[in-house]
Amino acid sequence: MAGLFDKQAAIYAEARPNFPEKWFSMLSALTSHHSLAWDVGTGNGQAAINIAQHYDKVIATDISEEQLKHAIHDPRIQYFHTPSSMSDNEIISLIGDENSVDLVTVSVAVHYFDLERFYSQVKRLLRNPGGIIAVWTYNIIQVNSEFDPVMQRFYESTLPFWSPKAKIAFDCYKTLPFPFESVGVGCEGQPKILDMPKQMSFEGMLGLLRSWSAVNTAKDQGVDLLSENVVKRFENAWGGSDVVRTVIFKTYMIAGKV
């Protein structure tokens, strides 16, 4: 899925939500060591920056060089471009030794991966015992009874333009293969449901929608999903362009160990 978010990388960095710190405290408490973490599909490092508060070193990787240009810097984080042409052994060497990684995280991205290959890499790298892998995604935002139906109609208009792999995310990771033993944070077929609230302006909400890969794929095909009329419907349902609202991202997480 190289390049899927390249064009909107700057918008992505501004619009996507920051994850609650308590999530990372929870995951950190599940690992026996706190030396090395690997954040895969890091994007601009929105998860890596929180992980770095709990681990001595974070290796943050992404297939998109453009996303990494907008990365959040921290002395404990090392960012690396990992094109699909890299071999498994090259990935292992880049991250660390086998049986050395305490935490592997993938935020809103694992559904795009070659899962068989990725899980094989994780099983080689993850500390056993004592290491865990955690993956999560979120669904369309919820605001109130006026806004939510408008969002649902817009979401349905985007469906023809998503990658087929995104269906796993639409299913809230209930259909995500996850061949790891549960550590009490969801399991294969039953992700843990978490609420992620965020204060958003109307322009911030539109920025979020503009960061969707389906919106940009449609635009490349000559279809403007966020036309003037659609934006106006959103504005009316939001209650005006100057209103700030609490938006709820329903998030679905699974964690496990080898």
N, C-alpha and C positions, 0 to 999 in steps of 0.2 A: 504493500500500500504506500510505496514511496511517493512523496509529492502530494498526498491527499490533502494536507493542511498547509502546504507551502505558501500559497497565494494569500491566505488570510492569517499568516503567522503573527503579525503585529496585532491584529484585531483579537486573535485567540488569546494572546498574552494579557490583553487588557480586560477582556470580557468574561473569561472563564473564572469560576469561583475558587477562592482559596479554601483548602480543606481544614476542618476543625483540628486544632492541636491535640485534642483528647483522643482522636483516632490513633495518632502516632504514639502517644503514651500507652495506649492499649496494646498496640502491636509490639512496641518495645518491651513491654512487660512479659510478652510471650517468648522472647528469645533469651537464651542463656548467656550469650555474649553480645557485646555492642561495639565490635571492632569494624565491621565492614557491611555495608548495605549496597544493593544494586537496584536502582530505579530505572526500569525499562520502559521505553516509549515516553521518556521524561518530558518531551515538549519543551516548554520554557522553564521547567524545574519547579512547578507549583507544588508538587509533592516532595521533591528532593530537598527543598529548603526546610521543610518541617522534619524530615527524616534526619537531617544533619544535626538537629538539636539532641538526638539520642544516640548517634553512632559516630565513632571517631573519623570514619571516612565513608563517603558516598560516591560510588561510580554511577553517573547518570548518562544513559545512552539513548540515542534516537536515530532513526533512519533518515530524518529530515535535517539537513544542514541549515535550512532557513529557520526552522523552529529554534535550533540551538543558538542562533544569532541573537535571540531575545531572552536567553537564559538568565535566571536570577543568580548572581554570583555570591559565593560563600567560600571561605578558605578550606572548608571541609569537603567541598563538592568538586569532583573532576568530571567535566563533560566530554563525551566522545561521540563522534559520528560513527555509526555502525551500519554501513550499507549492506544490502542483502547479499552482496557478493562475498562478504566475510565468511570464512569457514567456521565450524563449531569450535575447532581448536584455537583459532584466532580469537574468538569471543572469550573462550575460557582464559586464555593467556592475558587478555586485556583486563578482565574483571579481577582475576586473582587465581589462586590455586584451587584445585578441586577440594570440596569439603571445607571451604573457608568463608563462605558468605553467611552472615547471620540473618539477614532479611532481604527478600526480593519483593519488590512492589511493582504493580502495573496499574496505573490510573487511567480509566476510560480508554483503553487501547488494546487489551489482550485479545479481544474479538477479531482484530485485524491480523493477528499473528498466524504464522504457521505453527499451530499448537503442538503438534507432535515433535517438531524440532525444538521449539522453545522449552517445552517441559523436559525434554531430554537434557538440555543445557542446565536447567534449574536443578535437576536431580544430581548432576555432576558437581555443581558449584555449592549447593546449599549444605551448610553444616549439619551433620547427622551424627548424634542427636543435637538438638538445640536451635536449629534454624527453621524459619517459616517463610512461606510465600503468601502474599495477600494481593488480591485483585479486586477492583471495584469499578462500577460504572453508575451513572445516574440517568434518569429518564427525563421526560419533558417537565418543565417547571409548573408548579401550582401556586396560584395567587389568591383567587377568590371566585365566587360563583359567576361573576360577570366576565372575568378574564379567561377562566379556564376553558370554556367551550370554544372561544375564539382561537386559543392556542391549539386545541385539539383539531380544529378544522385546518389550521395552518400545517400542523404536523402531518395530517393525512395528505395534504397537497405535496409534501416533500418526499413521500414514500417511493415514487418511481425513480428518484435520483440518488438514493443511498446505495452504497456498496452492499452486495448481498450478504457480506460478512457482518454487517451491522445488525442483522436480524437477531443475533445472539444478545446484543445489547437491548434491543426492543423487548426481548423476552425477559429482561431484568436478570440475566445470567442464570435463569432457571434451566436453560438448555446448554450451558457451558460445560464441556468436559473438564473435569478437575480431578486428576488422578493423585490426590494427596489426602493424607489422613487428617480428619477434622481436629482443630485445636479449640473448638468452642465458638468460633466466629463463622457461622454458616458452614455449609458443606455442599458437595455436588448436588444440584437440584433444589437446594434450599438456602439461598443466600441470606445473610443477615441484612435486615432493612434498617437503614439509618436516615434520619432527616438532617439535611444540610441547609440551614437558613442563610439567606444573604440579603442585605439591604441593597436595593437596586433602583436606579433612576430609570426613566423611560428610555433614554438613549442607551443606557447600559444594557437594558433588556434587548433592544434592537441589535446592539453590538454582539450579544450572545448569539442571536439568530443568524447574524451575518457570518459568524465564525463556523457555522455548521457546514460540513463538507457538501451535503446535499444542496444547500442554497447556492454554493459556488459552482457545483457541477451543473445545476440547472442554468445558471447564468452563462456558463460556457456553451450551453446548447441553445441559447437565445431565449430562455424562459426566466422572467423576473418574478420570483416567488414573493419578493418583498416590494411589490408595486406600491404606488402612491395610495391606491385604494385600500390595500391590505394594511399598510402602515396606519392609515386613518382609522380603520376598524380596531386595530390594536390600541391606538391612542384613546379612543372613546371608551374601550373596555378597561383600560388602565386608569382612567379618570383624569386625563390631562397630561401633557408632556412635562409639566413641572413637578409631578407627584413622585415621591419616593415610596416604594412599597417593600414589604418583606416577601421574598420569593423563597419557596421551599423546593429544593432539589431532593427528590426521593432517590436515595443511593442504595446500591446492592453490593455487598461485600462478601467474599469468601476467602478464608485463610486456611492453610494446612501445612503439614510437615511431611517429609519423606518417610 
